[in-house]
Each structure stands twice: as C-alpha cells, then as structure tokens.
Amino acid sequence: NGRRSKIRAFVEHVFAQQKSRMGLFVRTIGIARARTKIGMANLAYNLTRFVWHQGRTAFA
C-alpha cells in the first residue's frame, strides 16, 4: 500500500500541474484524439521539466 500511495502521489501532482498550468481538459470524441491530447500534454510537461533541470545544472 505504501508503494502504491507513493506512486499515486507523484502521478496526481503531474496531473494537477497539467490541469492548472496547461489548462488540460480532455473533451474529445474518440479515444485516439484523447490519447493524442494527453500525450501532447505529457510531452509539454516533460519538456518543461527537462528545461528546468538543465537550468539548474548549468549554474551548479
């Protein structure tokens, strides 16, 4: 249970950030379009995290 809640807490943080900062609201017709929209939001989130980490290591 502890392991599951740790994973859940991390995933919920990602979804919360996507909903608040990126305005993610999946209201599409079809699973393919929904999957694409979520995939693009995940890609944008990962890129912003990557840029943030690159900025941190450049000055350290």
HUCOR-V786480 format. One record per backbone hydrogen bond with DSSP energy under -1.0 kcal/mol. NH is the residue of the N-H (numbers start at 1). CO is the residue of the C=O. E is the energy in kcal/mol with one decimal. If there is no record, write none. Layout:
# HUCOR-V786480
[[NH | CO | E] [NH | CO | E]]
This chain:
# HUCOR-V786480
[[5 | 1 | -2.5] [6 | 2 | -1.7] [7 | 3 | -1.9] [8 | 4 | -2.8] [9 | 5 | -2.3] [10 | 6 | -1.6] [11 | 7 | -2.5] [12 | 8 | -2.7] [13 | 9 | -1.4] [14 | 10 | -1.6] [15 | 11 | -2.4] [16 | 12 | -2.3] [17 | 13 | -2.1] [18 | 14 | -2.3] [19 | 15 | -2.3] [20 | 16 | -2.5] [21 | 17 | -2.1] [22 | 17 | -1.0] [24 | 18 | -2.0] [34 | 30 | -1.7] [35 | 31 | -2.7] [36 | 32 | -2.1] [37 | 33 | -2.5] [38 | 34 | -2.5] [39 | 35 | -2.3] [40 | 36 | -2.5] [41 | 37 | -1.9] [42 | 38 | -2.4] [43 | 39 | -2.3] [44 | 40 | -2.4] [45 | 41 | -2.4] [46 | 42 | -2.7] [47 | 43 | -2.4] [48 | 44 | -2.2] [49 | 45 | -2.2] [50 | 46 | -2.4] [51 | 47 | -2.7] [52 | 48 | -2.1] [53 | 49 | -2.5] [54 | 50 | -2.5] [55 | 51 | -2.2] [56 | 52 | -1.7] [57 | 53 | -2.0] [58 | 54 | -1.4]]
